[in-house]
């Protein structure tokens, strides 16, 4: 991981709120599905469930483990 990317992650972590229990579970299971099982992932959640926070943390975890790029649609 480049120094600039690491600095960006550090700054994002500083201002990002902690995830709740169900959000942490989605991130952990999602990262495992992507990294260890090489699966595509779709997350569906209601309004206000914190999808942006979940996807941000999930992208960070995948990049920390694998490097490369993440595309969120």
Long-range contacts (C-beta under 8 A, 24 or more apart in sequence): 1-63, 1-64, 1-67, 5-63, 9-60, 9-63, 9-64, 12-56, 12-60, 13-60, 16-53, 16-56, 16-57, 17-53, 19-50, 19-53, 19-54, 19-57, 20-50, 23-49, 23-50, 23-53, 23-54, 23-57, 26-54, 26-58, 27-54, 27-57, 27-58, 27-61, 30-54, 30-58, 31-58, 31-61, 31-62, 31-65, 34-58, 34-62, 35-62, 35-65, 35-66
